[in-house]
Amino acid sequence: MKKLSAVQKKQQAVVLEVADTLEEQARAEIPGMLQCWFSMEYHLFPSSLLLRFQFDSEEMMLKAKPDLLKWQKLLSAAMMKKGVVLKNMRLHLVFTLEGPED
């Protein structure tokens, strides 16, 4: 794997901090939420950022679906506080059953 530049390390640190904060909050508020993980392409940041909330069952994911917009707004606001603008907040956070290895 290619070594990350200083700018890429800063981008990664910002995303990790926001993801950790949201994960902690979501685990407390959403039953069945297992973990938060993300992917991004550094040369396309922030448009390529995608956070995923992983659930343990389809039933729990469907119960949480009505709150998806709330979590998308929280992500957008948290990134804005870090100086990163997400132009379309709905594209950057999804609920899923898949894990990072899937």
SEMAR-274940 format. One line per 10 residues: number of its first residue (from 1); their letters; for each residue x, y, z of N, C-alpha, C, O. Coordinates in pm, 1 decimal, always signed. Example, Ala and Ser with C-alpha at 12.3 -4.5 7.8 and 13.67 -1.06 7.14 Angstrom:
2
1	as	+1319.0:-569.0:+780.0:+1230.0:-450.0:+780.0:+1320.0:-330.0:+780.0:+1423.6:-331.9:+846.5  +1285.0:-225.0:+708.0:+1367.0:-106.0:+714.0:+1290.0:+3.0:+787.0:+1340.9:+113.8:+803.9
This chain:
102
1	mkklsavqkk	+83.7:-118.4:+0.0:+0.0:+0.0:+0.0:+88.3:+124.9:+0.0:+192.3:+130.2:+65.6  +44.2:+222.8:-74.1:+117.7:+348.3:-86.4:+114.5:+426.8:+45.6:+14.2:+427.1:+117.0  +224.0:+491.4:+75.1:+233.5:+573.3:+195.8:+145.5:+697.9:+180.6:+139.3:+757.7:+73.2  +77.8:+735.9:+289.1:-10.4:+852.3:+284.9:+68.8:+981.1:+300.9:+165.1:+987.7:+377.3  +26.1:+1083.7:+227.2:+88.0:+1214.9:+239.4:+39.3:+1281.6:+368.4:-51.2:+1230.5:+434.4  +98.2:+1393.7:+403.6:+58.1:+1467.2:+524.2:-88.4:+1510.9:+515.2:-161.7:+1503.1:+613.7  -130.1:+1556.0:+399.2:-268.4:+1599.3:+380.2:-363.3:+1480.4:+395.1:-468.3:+1492.0:+458.4  -326.7:+1367.4:+337.2:-410.7:+1248.0:+346.4:-421.3:+1199.0:+490.9:-526.5:+1151.0:+532.9  -313.2:+1211.2:+565.7:-315.9:+1172.8:+707.2:-410.3:+1263.1:+785.9:-480.9:+1216.2:+875.2  -412.1:+1392.7:+753.2:-503.9:+1485.5:+819.3:-648.8:+1452.0:+785.1:-736.2:+1454.8:+871.7
11	qqavvlevad	-673.5:+1420.1:+657.4:-808.0:+1382.2:+614.9:-853.1:+1257.5:+690.5:-965.4:+1250.7:+740.5  -765.2:+1161.0:+697.7:-797.3:+1036.1:+765.4:-825.0:+1060.0:+914.7:-917.6:+1001.3:+970.7  -746.0:+1144.6:+977.9:-764.4:+1175.1:+1119.8:-900.4:+1240.0:+1145.2:-968.3:+1206.5:+1242.3  -939.9:+1332.5:+1058.3:-1069.3:+1399.6:+1071.6:-1182.3:+1297.8:+1059.6:-1274.3:+1296.3:+1141.5  -1174.9:+1213.5:+958.0:-1281.1:+1114.6:+935.4:-1286.0:+1013.4:+1049.7:-1394.3:+976.8:+1095.5  -1170.7:+968.4:+1095.5:-1166.8:+873.5:+1207.4:-1229.6:+932.4:+1333.6:-1306.4:+865.2:+1402.5  -1196.9:+1056.5:+1363.2:-1251.8:+1121.5:+1481.8:-1403.8:+1132.6:+1473.6:-1474.1:+1101.3:+1569.7  -1453.7:+1176.9:+1359.3:-1598.2:+1191.7:+1339.8:-1666.1:+1054.6:+1344.2:-1770.1:+1039.0:+1408.1  -1608.0:+955.8:+1276.9:-1666.0:+821.0:+1273.9:-1670.4:+760.1:+1413.2:-1770.1:+698.1:+1450.5  -1564.4:+776.7:+1490.0:-1561.9:+723.0:+1626.7:-1669.1:+787.5:+1714.0:-1736.9:+719.2:+1790.8
21	tleeqaraei	-1684.0:+918.7:+1701.8:-1784.8:+990.4:+1779.9:-1925.4:+944.4:+1743.3:-2007.5:+917.2:+1830.9  -1952.6:+935.8:+1612.2:-2085.5:+892.6:+1567.1:-2111.7:+746.6:+1605.8:-2223.5:+711.2:+1643.2  -2009.6:+662.8:+1596.7:-2025.8:+522.1:+1631.8:-2063.9:+507.0:+1779.1:-2154.5:+430.9:+1813.1  -1994.9:+579.2:+1864.5:-2023.5:+573.4:+2007.8:-2166.7:+617.4:+2036.5:-2238.4:+552.8:+2112.9  -2206.9:+726.8:+1975.0:-2342.8:+779.7:+1994.4:-2447.2:+683.1:+1937.8:-2550.2:+659.1:+2000.9  -2421.0:+628.0:+1819.7:-2517.3:+538.6:+1755.0:-2533.4:+407.8:+1831.6:-2644.4:+355.9:+1842.6  -2424.8:+354.7:+1884.0:-2434.8:+231.1:+1963.1:-2524.0:+251.4:+2085.5:-2595.8:+160.2:+2126.4  -2519.1:+370.3:+2143.2:-2601.4:+400.7:+2260.1:-2748.0:+421.0:+2222.8:-2837.3:+388.8:+2301.2  -2773.0:+474.4:+2102.9:-2909.9:+511.8:+2065.6:-2981.2:+412.8:+1973.9:-3104.2:+407.6:+1973.6  -2906.9:+334.4:+1896.4:-2969.1:+245.7:+1797.8:-2947.2:+100.0:+1838.0:-2833.7:+52.3:+1836.4
31	pgmlqcwfsm	-3053.7:+29.0:+1874.1:-3037.5:-112.9:+1906.6:-2995.7:-192.3:+1782.2:-3047.6:-169.9:+1672.9  -2902.8:-283.7:+1800.1:-2860.2:-369.2:+1689.2:-2748.7:-312.5:+1604.1:-2701.6:-379.8:+1512.4  -2705.3:-191.2:+1631.4:-2595.4:-132.4:+1554.2:-2464.4:-188.2:+1607.8:-2435.1:-176.6:+1726.8  -2385.1:-249.5:+1518.5:-2261.5:-315.6:+1558.8:-2140.1:-224.1:+1554.3:-2066.4:-210.5:+1652.0  -2120.9:-161.7:+1438.3:-2002.8:-77.8:+1420.0:-2023.5:+22.0:+1307.5:-2115.0:+10.3:+1226.0  -1935.5:+120.0:+1306.4:-1932.4:+219.0:+1199.5:-1798.9:+202.1:+1128.5:-1694.3:+196.0:+1193.0  -1802.3:+194.6:+998.1:-1678.7:+187.6:+921.4:-1693.6:+273.0:+797.2:-1805.0:+304.9:+755.5  -1581.4:+309.9:+738.5:-1587.4:+401.5:+625.2:-1488.8:+362.2:+517.0:-1394.6:+286.0:+538.7  -1514.7:+417.8:+399.3:-1420.4:+406.0:+288.3:-1414.7:+541.8:+220.1:-1510.4:+619.2:+223.2  -1300.1:+568.8:+158.6:-1286.9:+693.2:+82.3:-1164.9:+681.9:-8.2:-1071.5:+606.4:+18.5
41	eyhlfpssll	-1168.9:+757.9:-113.8:-1054.2:+770.5:-202.7:-997.1:+909.3:-176.6:-1065.1:+1010.1:-195.9  -873.0:+913.7:-133.0:-814.4:+1039.8:-88.9:-812.2:+1145.4:-199.3:-830.8:+1263.9:-171.2  -789.9:+1104.6:-324.0:-783.9:+1203.4:-431.8:-922.3:+1258.0:-467.9:-932.8:+1355.1:-542.8  -1027.7:+1196.4:-415.6:-1164.4:+1244.3:-440.3:-1234.0:+1289.4:-311.8:-1356.2:+1304.1:-309.2  -1157.1:+1311.1:-206.0:-1213.8:+1352.5:-77.8:-1263.0:+1495.5:-85.4:-1191.9:+1578.6:-141.8  -1378.4:+1530.2:-33.4:-1470.0:+1453.8:+50.2:-1582.1:+1382.8:-25.7:-1660.8:+1310.5:+35.3  -1590.8:+1401.7:-156.5:-1704.4:+1344.1:-229.9:-1706.1:+1191.4:-227.3:-1812.3:+1131.8:-244.8  -1592.1:+1126.9:-206.1:-1588.4:+981.1:-205.9:-1610.4:+919.5:-67.6:-1614.7:+797.1:-55.0  -1624.2:+1001.4:+35.0:-1642.2:+950.3:+170.7:-1775.6:+877.3:+184.6:-1880.2:+929.1:+145.5  -1770.7:+756.9:+240.5:-1892.7:+681.4:+266.8:-1880.5:+611.3:+401.5:-1799.9:+519.7:+417.8
51	lrfqfdseem	-1960.9:+654.9:+497.5:-1968.9:+589.8:+628.1:-2080.4:+488.0:+623.0:-2184.9:+511.0:+562.1  -2057.0:+374.7:+687.8:-2158.9:+270.0:+693.0:-2183.9:+232.2:+838.1:-2090.1:+208.4:+914.2  -2309.1:+226.9:+875.2:-2347.4:+174.5:+1005.7:-2387.2:+29.2:+982.9:-2484.0:+0.9:+912.4  -2312.8:-61.4:+1042.2:-2338.9:-203.8:+1024.7:-2432.5:-254.3:+1133.8:-2413.0:-226.2:+1252.1  -2534.6:-329.7:+1092.1:-2633.3:-384.8:+1184.7:-2620.9:-536.3:+1191.0:-2570.0:-599.8:+1098.7  -2669.3:-594.2:+1303.7:-2658.8:-739.1:+1321.1:-2772.0:-815.7:+1254.4:-2760.3:-936.5:+1233.6  -2882.0:-747.7:+1220.1:-2992.1:-815.9:+1152.0:-3069.2:-717.8:+1064.2:-3068.8:-596.7:+1086.5  -3134.5:-773.9:+965.2:-3216.3:-692.9:+874.2:-3330.5:-625.4:+950.1:-3366.4:-511.2:+921.3  -3386.5:-696.7:+1046.5:-3497.3:-642.9:+1125.7:-3454.6:-516.3:+1200.7:-3526.7:-416.5:+1200.3  -3338.6:-520.4:+1264.2:-3289.6:-403.6:+1338.5:-3257.8:-288.3:+1243.0:-3282.3:-171.8:+1274.6
61	mlkakpdllk	-3203.9:-321.4:+1127.5:-3171.5:-217.8:+1029.4:-3299.4:-149.3:+980.1:-3303.4:-27.0:+966.6  -3402.8:-227.9:+953.5:-3529.0:-170.9:+906.7:-3594.9:-84.0:+1014.2:-3657.4:+17.3:+982.7  -3580.7:-123.6:+1140.6:-3635.7:-42.4:+1250.9:-3563.8:+91.6:+1261.5:-3624.2:+192.7:+1297.3  -3434.7:+91.5:+1230.3:-3354.8:+213.9:+1241.7:-3366.5:+303.8:+1118.4:-3331.3:+421.6:+1124.4  -3415.2:+249.9:+1008.0:-3420.1:+322.6:+880.3:-3485.9:+460.9:+889.3:-3437.1:+554.1:+825.3  -3595.0:+478.5:+966.1:-3656.2:+612.0:+974.4:-3563.1:+719.5:+1031.3:-3584.5:+838.4:+1008.0  -3460.2:+678.2:+1105.5:-3366.1:+774.1:+1164.3:-3243.3:+799.3:+1076.3:-3152.6:+872.4:+1116.2  -3239.9:+740.3:+958.5:-3122.6:+755.2:+871.1:-3091.5:+901.9:+842.0:-2975.5:+942.5:+849.1  -3191.4:+980.9:+809.9:-3170.2:+1121.8:+778.3:-3107.7:+1195.8:+896.2:-3019.9:+1280.1:+877.6  -3152.6:+1164.3:+1016.8:-3095.9:+1226.2:+1137.5:-2945.4:+1200.9:+1144.0:-2868.5:+1292.9:+1171.8
71	wqkllsaamm	-2903.1:+1078.1:+1118.8:-2761.3:+1043.3:+1126.8:-2681.7:+1105.7:+1012.3:-2565.5:+1142.6:+1029.4  -2745.0:+1117.3:+895.7:-2679.0:+1185.1:+783.6:-2655.1:+1332.0:+817.1:-2550.0:+1387.4:+784.7  -2752.1:+1394.1:+881.4:-2737.9:+1534.5:+922.2:-2629.3:+1549.2:+1028.4:-2551.5:+1644.5:+1025.0  -2623.9:+1455.2:+1122.5:-2520.8:+1459.1:+1225.8:-2381.6:+1445.7:+1164.7:-2288.5:+1515.1:+1205.6  -2367.6:+1357.6:+1067.9:-2238.9:+1342.2:+998.8:-2201.2:+1471.3:+928.1:-2088.2:+1518.6:+940.0  -2295.3:+1527.9:+855.1:-2269.0:+1651.5:+782.2:-2228.1:+1764.2:+876.8:-2134.0:+1838.4:+848.6  -2298.9:+1776.7:+988.7:-2268.0:+1882.2:+1085.8:-2131.6:+1860.1:+1150.0:-2055.8:+1955.1:+1169.5  -2100.4:+1735.7:+1182.8:-1971.2:+1705.0:+1244.8:-1855.9:+1732.5:+1148.7:-1751.6:+1783.9:+1189.1  -1874.9:+1698.8:+1023.4:-1770.3:+1724.8:+923.7:-1755.7:+1875.2:+899.3:-1644.8:+1924.7:+879.2  -1867.0:+1946.9:+901.2:-1863.5:+2092.0:+882.9:-1783.1:+2157.8:+995.1:-1706.7:+2251.2:+970.7
81	kkgvvlknmr	-1800.6:+2108.8:+1118.0:-1724.5:+2163.0:+1231.4:-1574.6:+2141.4:+1212.7:-1493.5:+2217.0:+1266.1  -1538.2:+2038.2:+1136.7:-1397.0:+2009.0:+1109.6:-1347.7:+2079.2:+982.3:-1232.8:+2062.1:+941.6  -1436.5:+2158.5:+920.1:-1397.5:+2233.1:+801.3:-1414.3:+2158.5:+671.0:-1358.3:+2198.4:+568.9  -1492.0:+2048.8:+672.9:-1515.1:+1968.8:+552.3:-1662.1:+1979.8:+513.9:-1750.3:+1948.1:+593.8  -1688.1:+2024.4:+392.5:-1824.8:+2041.0:+345.4:-1866.1:+1918.8:+263.0:-1800.7:+1883.3:+164.8  -1975.6:+1855.4:+304.9:-2034.1:+1745.1:+228.8:-2151.1:+1803.7:+149.9:-2252.6:+1841.5:+208.3  -2137.4:+1811.2:+19.5:-2237.9:+1880.5:-62.0:-2374.0:+1812.8:-58.4:-2476.6:+1880.8:-54.5  -2376.4:+1679.5:-59.7:-2503.4:+1607.7:-52.1:-2493.6:+1505.7:+60.1:-2441.9:+1395.8:+39.8  -2542.4:+1540.9:+177.8:-2523.9:+1458.2:+297.2:-2583.5:+1318.2:+283.0:-2538.9:+1225.2:+350.1  -2682.7:+1302.7:+197.2:-2748.3:+1172.4:+182.3:-2659.0:+1068.4:+115.2:-2687.1:+948.8:+123.4
91	lhlvftlegp	-2553.7:+1111.3:+50.1:-2465.1:+1018.3:-19.8:-2352.6:+964.6:+67.7:-2278.1:+877.0:+24.0  -2338.4:+1014.3:+188.9:-2219.2:+985.1:+266.8:-2240.6:+893.9:+387.5:-2144.4:+861.6:+457.3  -2363.6:+851.9:+413.5:-2388.2:+759.6:+523.6:-2502.3:+666.7:+486.2:-2608.0:+711.4:+441.7  -2480.2:+536.1:+504.7:-2582.5:+435.5:+475.5:-2587.2:+333.8:+588.5:-2491.4:+318.7:+664.3  -2699.9:+264.4:+598.5:-2714.4:+151.8:+689.5:-2692.7:+24.6:+608.8:-2739.1:+14.9:+495.2  -2622.7:-73.0:+665.9:-2591.7:-195.5:+593.4:-2580.4:-314.4:+688.5:-2569.1:-297.9:+809.9  -2583.7:-434.7:+630.5:-2558.4:-557.2:+705.2:-2415.1:-604.9:+680.7:-2364.8:-691.0:+752.9  -2349.9:-548.8:+579.2:-2215.0:-591.4:+540.5:-2109.6:-528.8:+630.4:-2123.3:-414.7:+674.7  -2005.2:-604.6:+656.4:-1893.1:-556.1:+733.3:-1779.4:-513.1:+641.3:-1789.1:-529.0:+519.6  -1673.7:-459.9:+697.0:-1560.5:-413.5:+615.1:-1493.8:-525.0:+534.7:-1433.6:-498.0:+430.8
101	ed	-1503.3:-648.3:+580.5:-1439.4:-759.0:+509.6:-1526.3:-820.2:+401.2:-1477.8:-898.7:+319.7  -1655.9:-784.6:+399.3:-1749.2:-844.5:+302.0:-1732.3:-790.3:+162.9:-1803.7:-831.4:+71.4
